[in-house]
Amino acid sequence: QVQLVESGGGLVQPGGSLRLSCAVSRITYDYYIIGWFRQAPGKEREGVSSITNSHGSAYYAPSVKGRFTISRDDANDTVYLQMDSLKPEDTAVYYCAAVQGVYYRDPSRLESRIYDSWGQGTQVTVSS
């Protein structure tokens, strides 16, 4: 099974930036998708962004588009989520997830149901 380890969370002031990392291992298929999700207390898990390994096709939720950027470093098997212009409503536990060997079109790539491997999560708190 794919293993995922998130890092980079923390406390940041509104308007600030953070970069989350997702270390990916045990990928066995030629095609896979990595997604970033978040879950705030009392709320459902929300898809934030996704990226494919083929062509690096990226997709964003409307709530973060223009502020967050997803990217991948294939040499280090890591996917990043650069978060700029952070708002208090971005406060949540952020998770990365993986699905491999199956093609999904946007916006399905932001649905948690398609992913079968998950990291442990990293806390992001945006507060002054």
C-alpha positions as CSV (number, residue, x, y, z in Angstrom):
1,Q,0.0,0.0,0.0
2,V,1.1,3.5,-0.7
3,Q,2.7,5.3,2.3
4,L,2.2,9.1,2.8
5,V,3.8,11.3,5.4
6,E,2.8,15.0,5.7
7,S,4.9,17.7,7.3
8,G,5.1,21.5,7.3
9,G,2.1,22.5,9.3
10,G,2.1,25.1,12.0
11,L,0.8,28.4,13.3
12,V,0.8,31.3,10.9
13,Q,-0.8,34.8,11.0
14,P,-3.5,35.8,8.5
15,G,-1.9,36.7,5.2
16,G,1.1,34.5,5.8
17,S,2.3,31.4,4.0
18,L,3.1,27.8,4.7
19,R,4.4,25.0,2.5
20,L,3.2,21.5,3.3
21,S,5.1,18.4,2.1
22,C,3.8,14.9,1.4
23,A,6.5,12.2,1.1
24,V,5.2,9.4,-1.1
25,S,6.5,5.9,-1.2
26,R,5.5,2.4,-2.5
27,I,3.8,3.6,-5.7
28,T,3.5,0.6,-7.9
29,Y,1.5,1.9,-10.9
30,D,2.5,4.1,-13.8
31,Y,-0.4,6.5,-13.2
32,Y,-1.4,8.0,-9.9
33,I,-3.1,11.0,-8.3
34,I,-2.1,12.8,-5.1
35,G,-4.7,14.9,-3.4
36,W,-4.6,17.3,-0.5
37,F,-7.6,17.5,1.8
38,R,-8.4,19.3,5.0
39,Q,-10.8,18.9,7.8
40,A,-11.8,21.6,10.3
41,P,-13.4,20.7,13.7
42,G,-17.0,19.9,13.2
43,K,-16.8,20.0,9.4
44,E,-16.6,17.4,6.7
45,R,-13.4,16.6,5.0
46,E,-12.9,19.0,2.0
47,G,-10.8,18.4,-1.1
48,V,-8.3,21.2,-1.6
49,S,-6.1,20.3,-4.6
50,S,-4.9,17.3,-6.6
51,I,-2.1,16.6,-9.1
52,T,-1.4,13.7,-11.4
53,N,2.0,12.2,-12.1
54,S,1.3,12.4,-15.9
55,H,1.7,15.9,-17.2
56,G,1.3,17.2,-13.6
57,S,-2.3,18.1,-14.2
58,A,-3.4,20.2,-11.2
59,Y,-6.8,21.0,-9.9
60,Y,-8.0,23.3,-7.1
61,A,-11.1,23.9,-5.1
62,P,-12.6,27.3,-5.7
63,S,-11.9,28.3,-2.0
64,V,-8.2,28.1,-2.5
65,K,-7.7,28.7,-6.2
66,G,-5.2,31.6,-6.8
67,R,-3.8,31.2,-3.2
68,F,-2.6,27.6,-3.1
69,T,-0.2,25.9,-5.5
70,I,0.4,22.2,-5.7
71,S,3.6,20.8,-7.2
72,R,5.6,17.7,-7.3
73,D,9.3,16.8,-7.0
74,D,9.7,13.5,-8.7
75,A,13.4,13.2,-7.7
76,N,12.4,13.3,-4.0
77,D,9.0,11.6,-4.4
78,T,7.4,14.5,-2.7
79,V,4.3,16.6,-3.4
80,Y,4.0,20.1,-2.0
81,L,1.2,22.4,-1.2
82,Q,2.3,26.1,-1.2
83,M,-0.3,28.1,0.7
84,D,-0.2,31.8,0.4
85,S,-2.5,34.6,1.7
86,L,-3.8,32.3,4.4
87,K,-7.1,33.1,6.1
88,P,-8.4,31.9,9.5
89,E,-10.9,29.7,7.6
90,D,-8.0,27.7,6.2
91,T,-7.4,26.4,9.7
92,A,-7.7,22.6,9.6
93,V,-5.8,19.3,9.7
94,Y,-4.4,18.8,6.2
95,Y,-4.1,15.3,4.7
96,C,-2.5,14.0,1.6
97,A,-4.0,11.0,-0.1
98,A,-3.2,8.7,-3.1
99,V,-4.9,6.6,-5.6
100,Q,-3.1,4.7,-8.3
101,G,-3.9,2.8,-11.5
102,V,-7.3,4.4,-12.1
103,Y,-8.0,7.5,-14.2
104,Y,-10.4,10.1,-12.7
105,R,-11.4,13.4,-14.3
106,D,-11.7,16.7,-12.4
107,P,-13.6,17.5,-10.2
108,S,-13.8,13.8,-9.1
109,R,-10.1,14.2,-8.1
110,L,-11.2,16.2,-5.1
111,E,-13.6,13.6,-3.8
112,S,-12.2,11.7,-0.8
113,R,-14.0,8.5,-1.8
114,I,-11.7,7.8,-4.7
115,Y,-8.5,7.7,-2.6
116,D,-7.4,4.5,-0.8
117,S,-4.2,5.6,1.0
118,W,-4.0,8.5,3.5
119,G,-1.4,10.2,5.6
120,Q,-1.7,11.0,9.2
121,G,-2.3,14.7,8.7
122,T,-0.6,17.9,9.8
123,Q,-2.3,20.8,11.7
124,V,-2.5,24.2,10.1
125,T,-3.7,27.1,12.3
126,V,-4.2,30.6,10.9
127,S,-4.6,33.1,13.7
128,S,-3.3,36.4,15.0
